[in-house]
Amino acid sequence: MTQNQINQSAWAEKWPAPAKLNLMLRITGQRSDGYHLLQTVFQFIELCDWITFHPVDDGRVSLQKPIPGVPEADDLIIRAAKLLKAETGCEQGVRIEVEKNLPMGGGLGGGSSDAATTLVVLNALWGLQLSMEKLMELGLTLGADVPVFVYGYSSWAEGVGEKLERIDIPEQWFVVIKPNCHVDTKEVFLSKDLTRNSKSIRIADFIAGQHQNDCLGVVRERYQSVKDALVDLSEFSEARLTGTGACVFAQFDSEEAVVSAYRSLQKKWQVYLVKGVNESPLFSKLRSGNIS
């Protein structure tokens, strides 16, 4: 995409930064640098933060309204925009407005998705013409989940989560519960009780029903509200943990069944009724012609 191809109205658009679910998570080893080797399956859901990019003339990168408790310099959105400028020498500036809908600390990838949307959309709006592969490479320096949001399609992932293979998954309904806690991912991965030697499986094994999450045991025992949410959700369908949590989810075959479960659970929990989608809502919007 070149700058003269950009529809200037795109600057006024709200761009989605979707959530993801880890439909399976196996820890198959650990590298010498401490990073864990994984097998996981990512699928997007139609729950999004929304980001608007406002051009500014002074070359600065800033947030219109910083997230409480997160220093602006540490925000992944700011880091992503500044990384693009540093990589390309771009002198343009931007003020970034975020409508935050994804819960923080829930394992839905909110911060990583926000960073990916920033990389992808500013790459287009600024006319930088970096390839998807380059954006994924930059994204990995920000966080292990950023590349899949740049990639934009349901994926089988290995390595630390950056080796991606496109996979088509049935686009079914989910109920997602956000327990009232914030799971410390680092603490989970440092736990002596964490399984780190699961046998590698194939995509066919996942499709056949192997979708364990090796973090589940540690998180369930350390966070009572996650344990309680799993119990309540399991009354309606098999309850699973996404990533290291705290969010738990269950899959449903019909809209009628998912609505019934949602209505029952929302009396007690912060709960979302969402549809799984294979193509990221960000890329669905990009293809619709807002940037063409």
ABEGO torsion letter per residue (X at the ends): XBAAABBAAAAABBBBBBBBBBABBBBAEBBAAGBBBBBBBBBBBBBBBBBBBBBBAAGBBBBABBBBGBBAAABAAAAAAAAAAAAAGBABBBBBBBBBABBBGAGAGAAAAAAAAAAAAAAAAAGAGBBAAAAAAAAAAAEAAAAAAAAGBBBBBBEAGABBBBBBBBBBBBBBBBBBBBBBAAAAAABAABBAABBBBBAAAAAAGBABBAAAAAAAAABAAAAAAAAAAAAABBBBBBEAOABBBBBBABAAAAAAAAAAAAAABBBBBBBBBABBAAAAAAAAGABX
